[in-house]
C-alpha cells in the first residue's frame, strides 16, 4: 500500500458520509424543484437536484482544501463518493418517475378485449 491509501482509505466511514450526504441532497433539491411554480424546474427536477448536490460536494472539498474544516484537505476519493451518491439518487429518481408515469398512463388507456 502506498502512503495515500493510509491517509484516505477507500472504505473509511467518511466515504459513506459523502455518499449519503450527496444522495439525500439530490433527493431534497429534486423534491424542491418539482414543487416549483416554474415548469422548467419541475420538468428537470432530477438534473437540478443532481447539479446542486454536486456543487455542494465541490464546495465542501474546496472548504477542506482551504482548511475551513478539520481535514487533510480535498480528496479525489471524497469527490468520487459524492458523485456516486448523486448518480444512485438520480437513477432512483428516474426509476420513480418512470413508475409513476406508467401508473398514471395506465388509468387513461382503454383496453380492447377480443370478442
N, C-alpha and C positions, 0 to 999 in steps of 0.2 A: 504494500500500500504506500502511496506517496503521501506527502505531508498535507495536501489539500483535503484528502479523504478523512484525515484525522480531525481537521478543524471544522469541516462541514459535511458530515456523513449523510448519505442519501436517505437512510431510514431513521433520521432524527425526528423527534416529536415536532420540531419546528416546521418540517416539510408538511406534515399533516395539518398544522395550523394554517399554513399558507394556502394549501389546497382547500380546506374548509372555508376559510375567510373569503376567497375569491368565488368559490361555489355559491355560498349564500349571498354574497354581494350581487352576483349576477342575477340570482333569483329575485332579490329585493328590488334592484334597479329595473329589471324587466317588468316586475309587477307594477311598479310606479309608472313606468312608461305606458303600460297597457291601460292604465286608468286616465291617461292624459286626454284633454279635450282636443288635442291635435291629432288628426288622422295619421300623419306621417310617423309620429312617435308610437302610436298604437300599432300600426301595421309593421313596424320594425322594432318592436319592443325587445326581442331577443338580442338583436345587434346592439341596441342602445345599452342594455344591461351588460353585455359582454365587454363593450368598449369602456364603459365607465368602471367596471370591475378591474380590467387590465390597467387602466390609468391609476386606480387606487393602489394596485400592486406595485406599479412602477414608481409611484410617489413614495411608497414605503421603502423600496430599495434605495431610492435616491436619498431619503432621510437617513437610512442606515449608513450609506457611504459618507454622508456629511457628519455623521456622529451624533445625530439628534436622538437616537435610541441606543441603549447599551447592546451593541452587537459588534461583530468582527468586520462589519462593512457589507456592501452589496454582495449578493451571491447569485450566480447564474442558476444554481440548483433551487434556490427560493423562487426565482423568476419562472423556472420551469414548473414548479409545483403550482404557482399562481396560474399559469397558462393551462395546466391540466385541469384545475378546478373550474376554470371558465369553460373549457371545452366540454367537460362532462355535464355541466349545468346547461350549456347551450344545446347539447344533444337531448337532455331530458326535457327541456322546454319545447324543442322541436317535436319530439315524440308526443308530448302532452297536447300540443296544439293540433297535431295531425289526428290524434284520437278524438279530441273534442270536435274537430270539424267533421270527421266521419260519422260521429253520433248525431250531430245536428243535421247533416245531409241525409242521413237515413230516415229521418222523420218527415222529410219533404218529398221523397221519391215515391212514386207509385209502383206497386208490384203488379206485374201482369201474370196472371195464373193461367196455365194451359187449360183449355176446355175439354 
